[in-house]
C-alpha cells in the first residue's frame, strides 16, 4: 500500500473516530452540567423537582438553569474566540487575554457607564465591542512595527499592552468613583446570573456559529497572506471578520459575566496539540472543552468554601496560569 493510500485511509478512519470523541465529550458535558444543577447553597434535589416542589422549581428556572447556560455559552464561545485569534495571528499565545482585547472591552464598559449609566446594558455591549476591536487593532499595528524571533515575546508584549489599558481604566474608574462598579461588571463570576441577566450571551453563540462557517477561510488565512491570496481567499476581509467576531464575543462575555482569564489561551492550545490547526476539525472540540473547563471551575468555586463561593475568575486564573506555564516551557523545549 502506498503512502498516499495510507493517508487517504487514515483520513477516512479519522472522521468516525473524531465524531465518536465529540459525541463522548458532549455526553460527558451533559452529565456534568446536569450534576452542577444540584450544587449550591439553596437546596435543590432531583426528588424535589420530580415531586413538583414549587420553591425548588423556582430556584431551577430563575437561577440554576440560567447560570448553567451562561457558563456553557461563555466557556465555549470565549474558547472559540481564542482559537480564531490564535490562528489569524499565527501565534499560539496571542488570544483575547494576551492581546489587550479583554482589557479594552473593560475600558469600553467604563466609558459606557460614565456617559450612559450603569443600567444601559445594550450600550455597554456595543461600546465594549468597539473598544475591544480598537484595542486589538492597536496591538496588531504594534506588532507590525516590531520583529521578534521568539514566539513567547509576542504575548508578553500583549500582556504589557493590556496592563497599560488596565491601568488607564483603573485610573479613570478611581477619578469617577466607579471602582466598585467596574469590578462588579468585569470580575468573572456567575453567582449573580439570573433569568433575564444572561441572554446577551446568545449573541456569542451566533458569533461562534459564524466562526465555524468561516473555519476553512480562517485556517487558510492563518497560513499567511501570500498563501491565502494564491488560493483565492480575500485575506484582509477574512482577518477583519475574524477580529470582529473575537471582539464581539469578548465584549459580550465581559459585559454579561466578566472576564475569565487564560480560558481563550489554554483550551485552544491543548485542543490543537491533539487535533492540529485545522479550525473545521478543532473548533467543535474547543467549544466543548471550554464549556467543560468553565463548568468545572464554577463547581469547584462553589464547593471549596461552601456555602461561600470563590469567583470563576480566581479558579480559572490559578489553573490557567499553571497550564500557561506548562505550554510556555513546552514551546521553549521545542524551539531550543
Secondary structure, DSSP 4 states (H G I P E B T S, - for coil): --HHHHHHHHHHHHHHHHHHHHHHHHHHHHHHHHHHTT-SSS---HHHHHTT-HHHHHHIIIIIHHHHHHHHHHHHHHHHHHHHHHHHHT-TT-STTTTTHHHHHHHHHHHHHHHH-TT-HHHHHHHHHHHHHHHHHHHHHHHHT---S-HHHHHHHHHHHHHHHHHHHHHHHHHTT-HHHHHHHHB---TT--TTSSTTHHHHHHHHHHHHHTHHHHHHHTT-HHHHHHTT--HHHHHHHHHHHHHHHHHHHHHHT-B-TTHHHHHHHHHHHHH-S-HHHHHHHHHHHHHHHHHHHHHHHHHHTTTS---HHHHHHHHHHHHHHHHHHHHHHHH-
